[in-house]
Amino acid sequence: MSLPSHSVAATPRAEVAVDRDHVIYWNKILQRTFRQLTGPSAAPTELARASAIVHVAIYDAANSAKCVRPVGCLGQPYLTKVPLAAGTTPDVDTAIDYAAFRALRSVWPDLDFSADLTAAQAAVPSTVTDSSRTAGADVGTQAAEAVIRARAGDGAAEVITYPGSTQPGFWRPTGSGAAVTPHWGRVKPFALPTVDQVRPGLPAGKTSMPELLASPEYAAQVDEVRRLGGTASTARTPDQTQAAFFWANDLDGTYKPIGQIFANTQTLVAQEKIQTSGTAKLFAMLSLALADAGIAAWHAKYETPVDLWRPESAINLDDDGNAATVADPSWRPLSANRSGQSFSPPFPAYVSGHATFAGAWAKVMSYWFGQDRMTFDAGTEDPHAQGVIRRFDSFSAAARENALARLWLGVHYRWDAEQGLATGEKVGDHVSANHLGPNSAADWVSFGTAYNKDTCPAQGQKLIDEHRWTQYKCEVLADGATFRLSVK
């Protein structure tokens, strides 16, 4: 069974080095694919959904393979624990490889990932037996098929016409193309029971477009983005200009906003030395949150009484009826394509997708690491910020800058950023609290006895850090040197 196909650019296929961690390898394959895609097929909504399909398939495959010993499971499955035949020991890396390969082929049937699978399998140690490889391939394929079946008919393939409006305040095309994925707010969520539980209120608490346009809050929002977000702004600082482009990644050929979030996560994984048993769950949780953040953001953009026009429309036109706003037909947003031509993304402003994705990411990362404050360096692929590295001391600080960068880029109002951030945070909190949770047991369960006084607590803490179990204890055995590690 295949999911809807998407058009792709005729760009050269770039090789990706096989990472020691096969989860990271396939995440980089996703990023490479994002760079290849163009037009509507590269919409952040589409990319977030594809990522979730791939990474939850990887997680369920790895979890199933690790469950050869029930105590070794990574945690609760997303959809399934593939049944294992008696005496079967599936290779975990092979299970990951085949799950990713099958999921990728289903999402993008026009692309060939066979060479990527071959490269990944060539990196599996020669000591892994053929029977373990075969079992791993079967587990990975079955895990992916379960996800594919679950997402068939989820609404992503729906086609609707959304021409925009000529009425004041409502979104209309700005020259960057037709409205992108206007149906996405109706797509079935991956983790949320319904997007209603995270839906933001309308801007400034207003209930209709006329009420909003007449308000002083609206006039203040328009004035702020006019001052800070234009190409000729003298109020925007150099650092804000750099940040605006740093977080953009809207252009074809980049890894897009979702890919930048993945890159930051890869950086933290390497920095904190997280291994495959951890990355399988972390990237699955993150991808679930990003997918539902996209659905929630697009629901706010298209499925409310206020499908808000972009700042360039608000500033260029003189028909909002608000005496406190003054039209400036020459104003253009800082946002620019590779030729330097200004543009606004082709969908309504409220709420910001970047901000919603950022809020979801920050909450999942804070949950995973048990704290918000972590120092890390982040990079970008936006051509207007080549080589720029920005340092952050917390996940929330990075997410907030990502959100506000859309104001400085001239494509969003402040409330788009703030309410998008809050919406994403709700999604991230929900996923962290309700999906892929740790294993549980009524009493202590032996994890193993081949430990000493140093390796036992180290392994126990690793299981806690990877959210596989919530407690551990080490008990010295009769020989006085060997320790039993127990968990629950």
Helices and strands as residue ranges (DSSP letters): H 22-36, G 39-42, H 44-66, G 70-72, H 92-107, H 114-122, H 130-151, G 184-186, G 195-197, G 203-205, H 209-213, H 216-228, H 238-246, H 256-271, H 276-302, H 311-316, H 353-369, E 376-378, G 383-385, E 390-392, H 395-408, H 414-434, E 445-451, H 455-465, E 472-476, E 483-487
